[in-house]
Amino acid sequence: EDVRGDRGSLVDVDTVEAARSGVDHLLAQGHTRIAHFAGPAYSMHSEERIHGVRRACSGSRTILRDDDIVVAGAHLEDGYRAGLAYFGARDASERPTGVTCYNDLVAVGLCRALLELGLRIPDDVSVIGFDDIPLAAYLPIPLTTVRVPKYRMGQIATEMLIRHIESKEAVPPQKVYVDAELVVRRSSAPARDGAAMAFATVP
């Protein structure tokens, strides 16, 4: 986790652009009302993902109000509680049809809340996670998510560490960014009232 104030070397994804890719996917599928379930306040990743969501929405006809950025957290229960509170307080005309989440755990918790509230995924609400944890592909409704290339990140981090160890002089901190990939599964679909382009899905 990238915590504010950390000035060490870093291998990471461009979380702004990665978060934007999830929203762009929803926009391309005709969604015009989108929410984002954000992560912990201390997390730079959460702040960057919010920025990516706002950036994607700013150039579109999508409505993104301040209360559509929902402070959730990083865990299953966070997504569940935030989902019950947010969707339970809105009638059908006020509900977003697409939600991006800070991570897959928050998305899974949100999915449970939606089902308990009688909302269908993706018919009523499309849900997108972040990380592509192994569970994401095995859910009853497999989760669309942003895949983080953790193996490649580990390789780069190892190479950086070796350089630090072997160098006879102090090596300045480095930041290396790798590309994330949107993996489209069944938890996202075209908005029922929007003209959307077709996307291929993976099982």
C-alpha positions in Angstrom: 0.0 0.0 0.0 1.3 3.5 -0.9 0.9 5.5 2.3 1.3 9.3 2.2 4.8 10.5 3.1 6.6 7.3 1.9 9.6 8.4 -0.1 11.2 5.0 -0.8 11.5 3.3 -4.1 8.2 2.2 -5.6 6.9 -0.2 -8.1 3.2 0.4 -8.9 0.5 0.7 -11.5 -0.6 4.1 -12.7 -3.7 4.0 -10.5 -5.2 7.2 -12.0 -5.3 5.7 -15.5 -6.2 2.2 -14.2 -9.2 3.6 -12.3 -10.2 5.7 -15.3 -10.2 2.5 -17.5 -13.0 1.1 -15.3 -15.1 4.2 -15.7 -14.4 4.4 -19.4 -15.7 0.9 -19.7 -19.0 1.8 -18.0 -19.3 5.0 -20.2 -18.8 3.0 -23.3 -21.6 0.7 -22.2 -24.0 3.6 -21.9 -24.0 4.3 -18.2 -24.7 7.9 -17.3 -24.9 7.7 -13.6 -21.8 6.2 -11.9 -20.6 6.0 -8.3 -17.2 5.1 -6.8 -16.7 3.2 -3.5 -13.4 4.7 -2.3 -10.7 3.2 0.0 -9.2 4.4 3.3 -8.4 8.1 3.8 -4.7 7.3 4.5 -4.3 5.6 1.1 -2.6 7.5 -1.8 -4.0 4.8 -4.0 -7.5 5.6 -3.0 -6.9 9.3 -3.7 -5.5 8.5 -7.1 -8.4 6.2 -8.0 -10.8 9.0 -7.1 -8.9 11.3 -9.3 -9.1 8.8 -12.2 -12.8 8.4 -11.7 -13.3 12.2 -11.8 -11.1 12.6 -14.8 -13.1 10.0 -16.8 -16.4 11.6 -15.9 -15.3 15.2 -16.5 -15.3 14.8 -20.3 -18.6 12.9 -20.5 -22.3 13.4 -19.9 -22.1 11.3 -16.8 -23.4 12.7 -13.6 -20.9 12.4 -10.7 -22.1 14.2 -7.6 -19.9 14.6 -4.5 -22.0 12.1 -2.6 -21.4 9.5 -5.4 -17.8 9.2 -4.1 -18.6 6.9 -1.1 -16.0 6.4 1.6 -16.0 2.6 2.0 -12.7 1.1 3.0 -10.6 -1.9 1.9 -12.5 -4.9 3.2 -15.5 -7.1 2.5 -17.5 -5.7 5.4 -16.7 -2.1 4.3 -18.2 -2.7 0.8 -21.2 -4.4 2.3 -22.0 -1.7 4.9 -21.4 1.1 2.5 -23.5 -0.6 -0.2 -26.5 -1.1 2.2 -26.3 2.5 3.4 -25.8 4.1 -0.1 -28.3 2.1 -2.2 -30.7 1.6 0.7 -31.2 5.4 0.9 -32.0 5.9 -2.8 -35.0 5.2 -4.9 -34.6 3.8 -8.4 -34.4 7.2 -10.1 -31.5 8.2 -7.9 -29.4 5.1 -8.1 -26.3 4.8 -10.2 -26.3 2.0 -12.8 -22.5 1.5 -12.5 -20.1 1.4 -9.6 -16.3 1.2 -9.5 -14.7 0.0 -6.3 -11.4 0.7 -4.5 -10.6 -3.1 -4.6 -12.2 -6.5 -5.3 -13.0 -7.1 -1.6 -15.1 -3.9 -1.4 -16.8 -4.9 -4.7 -17.6 -8.4 -3.3 -19.1 -6.8 -0.2 -21.1 -4.4 -2.4 -22.4 -7.2 -4.5 -23.8 -9.0 -1.4 -25.5 -5.7 -0.3 -27.0 -5.2 -3.7 -28.4 -8.7 -3.8 -29.9 -8.3 -0.3 -31.6 -5.1 -1.4 -33.1 -7.0 -4.4 -30.9 -5.4 -7.0 -29.6 -7.5 -9.8 -26.0 -7.6 -11.0 -25.4 -6.5 -13.8 -29.1 -5.9 -14.9 -29.7 -3.1 -12.3 -26.1 -2.2 -11.3 -22.8 -3.0 -13.0 -19.9 -3.5 -10.5 -16.2 -3.2 -11.2 -13.4 -4.1 -8.8 -9.7 -3.5 -8.7 -6.8 -6.0 -8.3 -8.2 -9.2 -9.9 -7.8 -11.4 -6.9 -8.3 -15.2 -7.7 -11.8 -15.2 -6.1 -13.0 -12.6 -8.7 -13.3 -15.1 -11.5 -15.0 -17.7 -9.3 -17.9 -15.7 -7.9 -21.5 -16.7 -8.9 -21.4 -13.5 -11.0 -17.7 -13.3 -12.1 -16.3 -9.8 -11.3 -15.1 -7.3 -13.9 -11.9 -5.8 -12.5 -8.7 -4.0 -13.1 -5.9 -6.6 -13.1 -2.7 -5.6 -11.4 0.4 -7.4 -12.8 1.8 -8.4 -9.4 4.2 -11.0 -10.7 5.8 -8.4 -13.1 5.9 -5.9 -10.3 7.6 -8.4 -8.0 10.3 -9.0 -10.7 11.0 -5.3 -11.0 11.1 -4.8 -7.3 13.6 -7.6 -6.9 15.8 -6.1 -9.6 15.7 -2.7 -7.9 16.6 -4.3 -4.5 19.5 -6.1 -6.0 20.8 -2.9 -7.5 20.5 -1.2 -4.1 22.4 -4.0 -2.4 25.2 -4.3 -5.0 25.8 -0.6 -5.5 28.8 0.9 -3.7 27.0 4.2 -3.6 23.6 5.3 -2.4 21.0 4.7 -5.0 18.3 7.4 -5.2 14.7 6.3 -4.8 13.0 5.1 -8.0 9.4 5.0 -9.1 8.5 2.5 -11.8 5.0 2.2 -13.2 3.5 -0.8 -15.0 0.3 -1.1 -17.0 -2.9 -2.5 -15.5 -5.5 -4.3 -17.6 -9.3 -4.2 -17.4 -10.6 -7.8 -17.3 -14.3 -7.8 -18.4 -16.5 -10.4 -16.9 -20.2 -10.8 -16.2 -20.6 -8.2 -13.4 -20.7 -5.4 -15.9 -23.1 -5.0 -18.8 -24.6 -2.3 -21.0 -26.9 0.1 -19.3 -30.5 -0.8 -20.2 -31.4 2.8 -21.2 -28.1 3.7 -22.9 -26.7 3.1 -26.3 -23.6 1.0 -25.7 -21.0 -0.6 -27.8 -20.5 -4.3 -27.4 -17.6 -5.6 -25.4 -16.2 -9.2 -25.5 -16.2 -10.9 -22.1 -14.1 -13.6 -20.6 -15.6 -16.3 -18.4 
